[in-house]
Amino acid sequence: MNWTAISFDWNHVRAFLATVEEGSLSAAARATGQTQPTLGRQVAALEEAIGVTLFERVGRALTLTTSGAQLVDHVRAMGEAASRISLAASGQSQSIEGLVRISASDVLSAYQLPLVIAQLRDRAPGIEVEVVSSNAISDLLRRDADIALRHIRPEQPDLIARKLADSDAYLYATPDYLARVGNPKVVDDLKAANFIGYGAPDEMLPHFVAMGLPLTRDNIRYHSDSGVVGWHMVRQGLGIGVMSEHVAALTPDIVRVMPDLPPVSFPTWLVSHRELITSSRIRLVFDHLAEMLG
């Protein structure tokens, strides 16, 4: 290794990579928790250290130069290596204190995790929990979270996963709404009902059709990317929605629609990084989630 050839500061490289990946200095500053002027000075210092102009500055906009673009893959590899170092170091921590970040869907985060976290507080009061509430799949390899609860099995070999359970989801609505649409008794009675979509209607419709429901795009009158918002639409009597029986059991103002309809079954997977799971605090939270949600 020619140590004298390495003339730059890793923090400056980090500032450059964050600016490239976030798209602007202001976005990179928010992502890294620094100020925009500080990040700008770090990028400028890297340019001076390596003797290469990385960005063209046109007004407030930054555009990668040809030389900057050629360095991005190398810098990204450095960032991934730094993440692996951070993972390995976190995995060596044996303290039952500190932050654990749990990623889960907004519905699970709002309705099921608070009770589980309250039980964890009594068991390990030194652990701080951040819930990353998102319906997107978190990237555990890039430390978006330490532990994730997902409804699909992960494929990456560096992740470990435990299947907690298969859950059932049914159709639900308020009694008042069902009365307004004539208290449906057979699936054909649902043709005139409004349905709540979780996501874009064109994406949601095939799921309803797969349940054997004779619906069209016009039935999905109200929809949201947020499952919590969609569920509150159901609770306000705007239509019929699908929800897991566990969440429905926590919602006293709704009833199951046509109870004889077969459920939609879906799995829940508990996922973490193979190295992180050697950390005592991560292992404790992982096992606690498995016990409470399994």
C-alpha angles and dihedrals in degrees: 000000000000099000094181090061091064101084102157137084119245090222089060091050089049090053091051093048093047091051092050095047097041093043101232143035092250093052091045090051091054092047094050098038094241134117121264094241091052092051091047091053091050092052090047090050091053091051090052094046095052097032094234130119105229102180136031109221114215108173105306094335125099122208124186114246119225089258091049092050091052090056097048097086091050092048092047089054088054090052092051090049090051090051091052090051089051090049093050092048092048089051091058093057110109097179117118089217135079141058125328118183116209121193119204141147116280092249094051090043093053102039110027111020099061092065091045090050091049089056089048090052090060091047100044112011092175093067119097115206128204115189112210099204108200139134090212119091108260119228104237091179089063093043098252083145140348096230130019134196109210139170094218128061114252118239102197112110093219091062126081120208138188122197107228103186148315111255131198126227126197139180116273138181140156117276090239093055093049090051090053091055094044101264098279115237102175132029093256087063088066094066091091096044128103117237130203116232126209099211131351113349093232089056094044097047096072090055091054091046090050087058088060095254116148094225135143133199088270091065092065097076098153128037145156138183086233116083090201091055091046091050091051088053087057090049090051091057097251094132149301122312140181118243139160114264090237092062092040089055088060092052111075098181098068136069134204115264115231096346093207092067111109115251130246107243123208134170129235118216126195110212137185139156116276092236097042092056090069088068111099095223093047091046091049093051092043091053092043092054090048091051097046099040100032 
